[in-house]
Amino acid sequence: MSRLKTYTIVFLFPFLMTGVLPQASAQNPVISLERLPQQGSSKEQLALKYYKNKDYEKAAELFSQLYKEKPTGRYYIYYFNSLLYLKDYKTAEKLAKKQRKLTPGYRYEVDLAYVYEMQGENKKSKNIIRKLLNELPQDPGRVRQLAVALQNKGYYEESLEVYRKAQQMSEDRDYYMEMAGVYRASGDFGKMFDAYLQHLSNNPADMQLVKNRIQYYTRFDVDGNMSEMLRKKLLEKAQAEPGNLAYGEMLLWYSLQTKDFDMAFRQARALDMRFGDRDEDLLGLAEIALSNGRYDIAVKAYNYVRKKKFDTPYYLESYAGWYHALVKKADANLNTDTKTYKELQKEGEKALEELGLNNETVSIAEDLSRVLAYHLHDYDAALALLDRAGKVEPMNQFTKAKLKLLHADLLMMQDKVWDASLLYAQIEQEMKHEPIGHEAKLRNAKLFYYKGEFAWAQTRLDVLKSATSKLIANDAMELSLFINNILEEDTMGFTLRMFGTADLLFSQQQYDSALVWLDKIEKFPGGPNSAQYVLYKKANIFFAEHNYATADSLYGQLYTYYPQSIKADNALFLRAELNRLYLNKPEKAMELYLKLMTDYPDSMYAGEARLRYREMRTEEQPGQE
């Protein structure tokens, strides 16, 4: 008979009483308890208090009295456990025998076997266990009762034997889920995964149940060993049984859980090629990859579905997604040249020519307009396309508002400021309770600021300070503070007008001209507020121009010379991101994230900095938190 040295204990009632689960160990043998009533006699309450405080002699004495007065299973278990802690095995043996006569059940048989073993009477212990195994019940409920009783005492192999024999006796019932629980309790996670996967193979309808169990246990996987073990087993199963759909779906799910998008794409494609009709899986993968910045995988997944053309009901959706992912991929690459954007222009125009401009392809028109305006500087073509797209019917309000917002932005890029303001105002009115409406109001406020209409700008900014979007509310607050701070130094508004001109030029991507105006402000007699904002805005311009060394220096100067500035935390966060993403200085980035958390704990960037810092520290020291 296999016997482990560590015995499992689960105290339900003390856990409910104290909120602390006792730790199982060879010196602390515990067994499952029935829940006692919350209210009881003063003697019972005192006994529980002693038990909780680990004063087992006094607890045993009181529970002995309570048991004699009323020999229930509830008092039995506390009394029995107290005797085990005191190693009074002879008394525990007599107690188990008495309770077995009063209330026959597997628990008391196993208790008696356990006590015999503790006394060194292994033959008696084995005889009891052997008899239980030989007289296995047919009823699944009683099978589980016996197996759980054995498991709770650390008889893991015997518990598994119960399930194996019961499985052989029943053709329409498997016990792999229960066996997985035994393997988990014994610490054999490899066999736990095997059992879950075998159950899944036999019962594909239980896919979500198996996923939930595995997800629950792997979240405690600090060093990643369990996750890697599961990955290998899923790969082995999927490769050994390529016709088993359940294993293939499980591997796809696991790949997405671990953000292994390369494996997820290979698996989703393999499932579609073997079983067909998996387009939704590929589109779902594409969306998740897109949201995680894996534009290459998004492009592949969308394109796989797109190539099916009219053999898929998702042809238009996949085409639009594919083009959007291509544009995002180009925008994310600092080395993307004009030639690439011209190719994207051709692809977008080809798509609209083939598919037509309708409510499913309007997003292609939107992406193409961005390419034309922001990268090829053909504003007239971009605006003409947006005009056409805006006339598509039917179209939902949100899509129409997005097109209008981009249209207004492009008008502002062409210095058609008041035309842009009119469109922003329309979006505000039409979507007043939606985030996009608040965004339009913020952009309109900025526009008034650019043109020197500071009172109008402040009126809109005051409303936006209570916006539901934290980001919009914060941006409104910062711009409002900036206007007030500069006006305090120059009540006539000359300095603020120069800032407005510089910011407008920056928004229009006229970076050199924006720098000229910021240089003028530096030469203009001003105060500390003007100086710190000049540093911040210059740093942003150099960042946008990919002159990262200069931007890094300017951000550093800002929070060093002006630590109380409302832009100090912004500068710290942007400098940390710059070092992490572009300068390849992870140690410097970690130092900056830590400084942000320490010096500016109330910053809206503190949470993001903490997340980045933990991720980088985990990468640097695998298995540590």
C-alpha positions in Angstrom: 0.0 0.0 0.0 1.4 3.4 -1.1 1.6 5.9 1.8 2.7 9.5 1.7 4.3 11.1 4.7 2.4 14.3 4.6 -1.2 14.1 5.6 -3.8 16.5 4.2 -6.1 18.4 6.6 -9.0 20.6 5.9 -10.7 22.4 8.8 -13.8 23.9 7.5 -15.4 25.3 10.6 -12.3 26.8 12.2 -11.5 28.4 8.9 -15.0 30.0 8.9 -14.5 31.1 12.5 -11.0 32.6 12.1 -10.6 33.3 8.4 -7.2 31.4 8.5 -6.7 28.0 7.0 -4.4 25.8 9.0 -1.3 24.6 7.3 -1.1 20.8 6.7 2.1 19.1 7.7 3.3 15.8 9.2 3.3 17.5 12.6 -0.1 19.0 12.0 -2.4 16.1 10.8 -5.9 17.4 10.1 -9.0 15.9 8.6 -12.2 17.4 7.2 -14.7 18.8 9.6 -18.4 19.2 9.4 -19.6 22.7 10.0 -20.7 23.4 13.5 -23.5 25.9 14.3 -22.4 29.5 14.8 -24.2 29.6 18.1 -23.6 27.0 20.8 -23.3 26.5 24.6 -20.7 28.3 26.6 -18.8 25.0 27.0 -18.8 24.5 23.2 -17.6 28.1 22.6 -14.8 27.7 25.2 -13.8 24.4 23.5 -13.6 26.0 20.1 -11.6 28.9 21.6 -9.0 26.4 23.0 -8.9 24.5 19.7 -8.4 27.7 17.8 -5.6 28.7 20.2 -4.0 25.2 19.7 -4.5 24.4 23.4 -5.4 20.8 22.5 -5.3 19.3 26.0 -8.1 21.6 27.2 -9.9 21.4 23.9 -9.9 17.6 24.1 -11.2 17.6 27.6 -14.1 19.8 26.8 -14.9 18.1 23.5 -14.8 14.7 25.3 -17.5 16.0 27.6 -19.6 17.4 24.8 -19.3 14.1 22.8 -20.4 12.1 25.8 -23.4 14.3 26.2 -24.2 14.2 22.5 -22.1 11.8 20.3 -22.6 13.5 17.0 -20.2 13.5 14.1 -19.6 17.2 14.6 -18.2 16.9 18.1 -16.4 13.6 17.2 -14.3 15.3 14.6 -13.0 18.0 16.9 -12.4 15.6 19.7 -10.7 13.1 17.2 -8.4 15.9 15.8 -7.4 17.1 19.3 -6.4 13.6 20.2 -4.3 13.3 17.0 -2.5 16.5 17.8 -1.8 15.2 21.3 -0.7 11.8 19.7 -3.1 10.0 22.0 -3.7 7.3 19.4 -5.2 4.7 21.8 -8.0 7.0 22.8 -8.5 8.1 19.2 -8.7 4.4 18.2 -11.5 3.8 20.8 -13.3 6.9 19.7 -13.2 5.9 16.0 -14.5 2.4 16.8 -17.3 3.8 18.9 -18.4 6.3 16.3 -18.2 3.6 13.6 -20.8 1.6 15.5 -23.0 4.6 16.1 -22.8 6.0 12.5 -21.4 3.6 10.0 -19.5 5.4 7.2 -16.3 5.4 5.2 -14.9 8.3 7.2 -14.7 6.4 10.4 -13.2 3.3 8.7 -10.5 5.4 7.2 -10.0 7.2 10.6 -9.4 3.9 12.2 -6.9 2.8 9.5 -5.1 6.0 10.0 -4.8 5.7 13.7 -3.5 2.1 13.4 -0.8 3.4 11.1 0.1 6.1 13.5 0.6 3.4 16.1 2.8 1.3 13.9 0.1 -1.3 13.4 0.4 -1.3 9.6 -1.1 -4.7 9.0 -4.4 -3.7 10.6 -4.4 -0.4 8.7 -3.8 -2.2 5.4 -6.5 -4.8 6.1 -9.1 -2.0 6.6 -8.0 -0.2 3.4 -7.9 -3.4 1.4 -11.4 -4.4 2.5 -12.7 -1.0 1.5 -11.2 -1.3 -1.9 -12.5 -4.9 -2.4 -16.0 -4.0 -1.4 -16.3 -1.0 -3.6 -19.9 0.5 -3.9 -21.7 0.9 -7.2 -23.2 4.3 -6.4 -21.1 7.2 -7.7 -21.9 9.3 -4.7 -20.6 6.7 -2.3 -17.6 6.1 -4.5 -16.7 9.8 -4.1 -17.3 9.6 -0.3 -14.8 6.8 0.0 -12.2 8.4 -2.3 -12.5 11.7 -0.5 -12.1 10.1 2.9 -8.9 8.4 1.7 -7.6 11.5 0.1 -8.2 13.6 3.2 -5.9 11.3 5.1 -3.2 11.4 2.5 -4.0 8.0 1.0 -3.7 9.4 -2.5 -2.8 6.2 -4.4 -5.6 4.3 -2.6 -8.1 7.2 -3.5 -7.0 6.9 -7.1 -7.5 3.2 -7.0 -11.1 3.7 -5.9 -11.8 5.9 -8.9 -10.0 3.5 -11.3 -11.9 0.5 -10.1 -15.2 2.4 -10.2 -14.4 3.5 -13.7 -14.0 -0.1 -14.8 -17.3 -1.0 -13.2 -19.2 1.7 -15.1 -19.2 2.1 -18.9 -21.0 5.5 -19.0 -19.2 7.3 -16.1 -15.6 8.4 -15.9 -13.9 9.8 -12.8 -11.0 11.7 -14.4 -12.1 15.1 -13.0 -12.1 13.6 -9.5 -8.7 11.9 -10.2 -7.3 15.3 -11.3 -8.3 16.6 -7.8 -6.4 13.8 -6.1 -3.3 14.4 -8.3 -3.5 18.2 -7.5 -3.7 17.4 -3.7 -0.6 15.2 -4.0 1.3 17.7 -5.9 1.5 15.7 -9.2 0.5 18.4 -11.6 1.6 16.6 -14.7 -0.8 13.8 -14.0 -3.4 16.3 -13.0 -3.2 17.9 -16.5 -3.3 14.4 -18.0 -6.5 13.6 -16.1 -8.2 16.9 -17.1 -7.3 16.3 -20.8 -8.5 12.7 -20.7 -11.8 13.9 -19.3 -12.0 16.5 -22.0 -11.4 13.9 -24.7 -14.2 11.8 -23.3 -16.5 14.8 -22.6 -15.9 17.6 -25.1 -19.0 19.4 -23.9 -17.1 20.0 -20.6 -14.6 22.3 -22.4 -15.4 25.4 -20.3 -15.4 23.4 -17.1 -11.9 22.1 -17.8 -10.7 25.5 -18.9 -12.0 27.0 -15.6 -10.2 24.4 -13.5 -6.9 24.7 -15.3 -7.1 28.5 -15.3 -7.8 28.5 -11.5 -4.8 26.4 -10.7 -2.3 27.9 -13.1 -2.8 31.4 -11.7 -0.8 30.3 -8.7 2.1 29.2 -11.0 4.7 31.7 -9.8 7.7 30.2 -11.6 5.9 29.2 -14.8 6.7 25.5 -14.4 3.1 24.4 -14.5 2.4 26.6 -17.6 5.3 25.1 -19.5 4.2 21.6 -18.4 0.7 22.2 -19.7 2.1 23.6 -23.0 4.1 20.5 -23.7 1.3 18.2 -22.8 -1.2 20.1 -25.1 1.4 20.0 -27.9 1.9 16.3 -27.5 -1.8 15.6 -27.4 -2.6 17.8 -30.4 0.2 16.2 -32.4 -0.5 12.6 -31.4 -4.3 13.0 -32.1 -4.7 15.7 -34.8 -8.2 14.5 -35.4 -9.2 15.3 -31.8 -10.9 18.7 -32.0 -11.0 19.2 -28.2 -7.2 19.0 -27.9 -6.8 21.5 -30.8 -9.2 24.0 -29.3 -7.6 23.6 -25.9 -4.1 24.4 -27.4 -5.6 27.5 -29.1 -7.1 28.7 -25.9 -3.9 28.1 -24.0 -1.9 30.0 -26.6 -4.2 33.0 -26.2 -4.1 32.8 -22.4 -0.3 33.0 -22.5 -0.2 35.6 -25.4 1.8 33.2 -27.6 0.2 34.7 -30.7 2.6 32.9 -33.1 1.4 29.5 -31.8 -2.2 30.7 -31.6 -2.1 31.6 -35.3 -0.6 28.3 -36.3 -3.1 26.4 -34.2 -6.1 28.4 -35.5 -5.0 27.9 -39.1 -4.4 24.2 -38.5 -7.9 23.7 -37.0 -9.5 25.5 -39.9 -7.6 23.5 -42.5 -8.5 20.2 -40.8 -12.0 20.9 -39.6 -13.1 24.0 -41.5 -15.5 26.7 -40.4 -13.0 28.3 -37.9 -13.1 31.8 -39.4 -14.5 33.3 -36.1 -11.5 31.9 -34.2 -9.1 33.6 -36.6 -10.9 36.9 -36.5 -11.0 36.7 -32.7 -7.3 36.0 -32.6 -6.7 38.9 -35.0 -8.6 41.3 -32.7 -6.7 40.2 -29.6 -3.4 40.4 -31.4 -4.2 43.9 -32.6 -5.1 45.1 -29.1 -1.8 43.7 -27.9 0.3 45.4 -30.6 1.1 42.2 -32.5 0.1 43.7 -35.8 2.1 41.1 -37.8 -0.1 38.3 -36.4 -3.3 40.4 -36.9 -2.3 40.9 -40.5 -1.7 37.1 -41.0 -5.0 36.1 -39.3 -7.2 38.6 -41.2 -5.5 37.8 -44.5 -6.0 34.1 -44.0 -9.8 34.7 -43.9 -9.7 37.4 -46.6 -8.1 35.0 -49.1 -11.2 32.8 -48.9 -13.1 35.7 -50.6 -16.7 34.7 -51.1 -16.2 31.3 -49.5 -16.5 33.0 -46.1 -19.4 35.2 -44.8 -16.6 37.4 -43.2 -15.0 38.5 -46.4 -15.7 42.2 -46.0 -14.9 42.2 -42.2 -11.6 40.4 -42.7 -10.6 42.7 -45.6 -11.3 45.8 -43.5 -9.4 44.3 -40.5 -6.5 43.3 -42.7 -6.1 46.8 -44.1 -6.4 48.4 -40.7 -3.8 46.0 -39.3 -1.4 46.9 -42.2 -1.8 50.6 -41.5 -1.2 50.0 -37.7 1.8 47.9 -38.4 3.3 50.6 -40.7 2.6 53.4 -38.1 4.3 51.3 -35.3 7.5 50.9 -37.3 9.7 53.9 -37.0 11.5 53.0 -40.3 8.4 53.0 -42.4 9.1 55.1 -45.5 6.9 57.0 -47.9 7.1 54.2 -50.4 5.3 51.9 -48.0 2.6 54.4 -47.4 2.1 54.8 -51.2 1.7 51.0 -51.4 -0.9 51.2 -48.6 -2.7 53.9 -50.6 -2.9 51.6 -53.6 -4.1 48.7 -51.4 -6.8 50.9 -49.9 -8.0 52.2 -53.2 -8.0 48.7 -54.7 -10.1 47.5 -51.8 -12.7 50.3 -52.2 -12.8 49.7 -56.0 -13.4 46.0 -55.5 -15.8 46.1 -52.6 -17.4 49.4 -53.0 -17.9 52.1 -50.3 -20.5 50.8 -47.9 -21.1 50.5 -44.1 -18.7 47.5 -43.9 -15.9 49.1 -45.8 -16.2 52.6 -44.4 -13.4 51.8 -42.0 -11.1 51.2 -45.0 -11.9 54.7 -46.2 -11.1 56.1 -42.7 -7.7 54.3 -42.6 -6.9 55.3 -46.2 -7.8 59.0 -45.3 -5.3 58.9 -42.5 -2.6 57.5 -44.8 -3.3 60.2 -47.4 -3.3 63.0 -44.9 -0.8 62.2 -42.2 1.8 60.4 -44.3 1.4 61.5 -47.9 0.0 65.0 -47.1 -2.7 64.8 -49.7 -5.3 66.6 -47.7 -7.7 67.3 -50.5 -7.9 63.6 -51.5 -8.3 62.6 -47.9 -11.2 65.1 -47.3 -12.9 64.1 -50.5 -12.8 60.5 -49.5 -14.2 61.3 -46.0 -17.0 63.3 -47.7 -18.0 60.2 -49.7 -17.7 58.0 -46.7 -19.9 60.3 -44.6 -22.8 59.9 -47.1 -22.9 56.1 -46.8 -26.3 54.8 -45.5 -27.1 53.1 -43.3 -24.4 54.0 -40.8 -24.5 54.0 -37.0 -24.0 57.2 -35.1 -20.6 56.2 -33.6 -19.1 55.5 -37.0 -20.4 58.7 -38.4 -19.0 60.6 -35.4 -15.6 59.0 -35.9 -15.5 60.1 -39.6 -16.5 63.6 -38.6 -13.8 63.8 -35.9 -11.2 62.8 -38.4 -12.6 65.3 -41.0 -12.4 68.1 -38.4 -8.8 67.1 -37.5 -7.8 67.3 -41.2 -9.5 70.7 -41.6 -7.5 72.0 -38.7 -4.3 70.5 -40.3 -5.1 72.8 -43.3 -5.6 75.7 -41.0 -9.4 75.8 -41.6 -9.9 76.3 -38.0 -13.5 77.5 -37.8 -14.7 74.9 -40.2 -13.1 72.3 -37.9 -14.7 73.9 -34.9 -18.2 73.7 -36.5 -17.7 69.9 -37.0 -16.5 69.4 -33.5 -19.5 71.3 -32.2 -21.8 69.0 -34.2 -20.2 65.9 -32.7 -20.5 67.4 -29.2 -24.2 67.9 -29.8 -25.0 64.6 -31.4 -22.9 62.5 -29.0 -23.0 64.7 -25.8 -23.2 61.7 -23.4 -20.6 59.6 -25.2 -16.8 59.6 -24.8 -16.4 60.6 -28.4 -18.6 63.7 -27.7 -16.3 64.6 -24.8 -13.3 64.1 -27.1 -14.8 66.5 -29.7 -15.4 69.1 -27.0 -11.8 68.8 -25.8 -10.5 69.3 -29.3 -12.7 72.3 -29.8 -11.5 73.8 -26.5 -7.9 73.3 -27.7 -8.8 74.9 -31.0 -10.1 78.0 -29.2 -6.9 78.1 -27.2 -4.8 77.9 -30.4 -6.6 80.9 -31.8 -6.4 83.0 -28.6 -10.0 82.6 -27.5 -9.0 81.7 -23.9 -12.3 82.5 -22.2 -14.2 80.2 -24.6 -11.6 77.5 -24.2 -11.9 77.7 -20.4 -15.7 77.4 -20.5 -15.5 74.1 -22.3 -12.6 72.8 -20.2 -14.5 73.5 -17.0 -17.3 71.2 -18.2 -14.8 68.5 -19.2 -13.2 68.3 -15.8 -16.0 66.1 -14.7 -16.0 63.9 -17.8 -16.5 60.2 -17.3 -13.3 59.4 -19.2 -10.4 59.9 -16.7 -8.0 60.7 -19.5 -10.2 63.4 -21.1 -10.9 64.9 -17.7 -7.1 64.9 -16.9 -6.2 66.5 -20.2 -8.9 69.2 -19.7 -7.6 69.9 -16.2 -4.0 70.2 -17.4 -4.8 72.5 -20.2 -6.9 74.7 -17.9 -4.1 74.9 -15.4 -1.6 75.7 -18.1 -3.7 78.6 -19.4 -4.1 80.0 -15.9 -0.4 79.6 -15.0 0.8 81.4 -18.1 -1.8 84.2 -17.8 -0.5 84.7 -14.2 2.9 85.6 -15.6 1.6 87.6 -18.6 -1.9 88.9 -18.0 -2.0 90.5 -21.5 -1.8 87.0 -23.0 1.1 87.6 -25.4 3.1 84.6 -24.1 0.0 82.4 -24.2 -0.8 83.3 -27.8 2.7 82.3 -28.8 2.2 79.0 -27.0 -1.1 78.6 -28.8 0.5 79.2 -32.2 3.4 76.7 -31.4 0.9 74.0 -30.3 -1.3 74.5 -33.4 1.8 74.1 -35.6 2.8 71.0 -33.6 -0.7 69.5 -34.1 -0.3 70.3 -37.9 3.1 68.4 -37.9 5.0 71.6 -38.7 7.6 70.8 -36.1 10.4 73.3 -37.2 7.9 76.2 -37.2 6.7 75.1 -33.8 10.2 75.1 -32.4 10.8 78.7 -33.8 7.8 79.9 -31.8 9.0 78.1 -28.6 12.5 79.8 -29.1 10.7 83.1 -29.2 9.0 82.4 -25.9 12.4 81.6 -24.3 13.7 85.0 -25.4 10.6 86.8 -24.2 10.7 87.9 -20.6 8.7 85.4 -18.7 8.6 83.4 -15.5 9.2 79.8 -14.3 5.9 78.5 -15.7 6.8 79.5 -19.2 10.3 78.0 -19.0 9.1 74.6 -17.8 6.4 74.4 -20.5 8.9 75.3 -23.2 11.1 72.4 -22.0 8.1 70.0 -22.1 6.8 71.0 -25.4 10.2 71.0 -27.1 10.8 67.5 -25.7 7.5 66.4 -27.2 8.5 67.8 -30.6 11.9 66.0 -30.6 10.1 62.8 -29.5 7.7 63.1 -32.5 10.7 63.7 -34.8 12.4 60.6 -33.4 15.3 62.7 -32.0 15.2 60.6 -28.9 18.5 61.7 -27.3 17.5 65.3 -27.3 14.0 64.5 -26.0 15.5 62.4 -23.2 17.7 65.2 -22.1 14.9 67.8 -22.1 12.5 65.6 -20.1 15.2 65.0 -17.6 15.8 68.8 -17.3 12.1 69.4 -16.7 11.6 67.3 -13.6 15.1 68.0 -12.3 14.8 71.8 -12.4 11.0 72.0 -11.9 10.1 69.0 -9.7 6.8 70.8 -8.6 5.7 71.3 -12.2 2.3 69.7 -13.1 4.2 68.3 -16.1 7.0 66.7 -14.0 5.3 63.3 -13.7 4.4 63.4 -17.4 8.0 64.0 -18.3 9.2 61.2 -16.0 6.8 58.7 -17.5 7.5 59.7 -21.1 11.2 59.6 -20.5 10.9 56.1 -18.9 8.9 54.9 -21.9 11.4 56.4 -24.3 14.3 54.6 -22.6 12.3 51.3 -22.5 11.0 51.4 -26.1 13.5 53.4 -28.1 16.8 53.9 -26.4 17.1 50.2 -25.3 18.0 51.2 -21.7 15.8 48.9 -19.5 17.7 49.6 -16.3 17.3 53.4 -16.8 13.6 52.9 -17.6 13.1 50.9 -14.3 14.9 53.6 -12.4 12.6 56.2 -13.8 9.4 54.2 -13.2 10.5 53.7 -9.6 11.2 57.4 -9.2 7.7 58.2 -10.6 6.0 55.8 -8.1 8.1 57.2 -5.2 8.1 60.9 -5.9 4.6 61.2 -7.6 2.4 58.5 -6.0 -0.8 60.4 -6.9 0.1 60.7 -10.6 -2.3 59.2 -13.1 0.8 57.5 -14.5 1.8 55.8 -11.2 -0.4 52.8 -11.8 1.0 52.3 -15.3 4.5 52.8 -14.1 4.0 50.2 -11.4 2.8 47.7 -14.0 5.7 48.3 -16.3 8.2 48.1 -13.4 6.8 44.7 -12.3 6.9 43.3 -15.8 10.5 44.4 -16.4 11.6 43.1 -13.0 9.9 39.8 -13.7 11.7 39.5 -17.0 15.0 40.4 -15.3 14.5 37.9 -12.5 12.2 35.1 -13.7 10.1 33.5 -11.1 10.2 36.5 -8.7 7.6 39.1 -8.0 
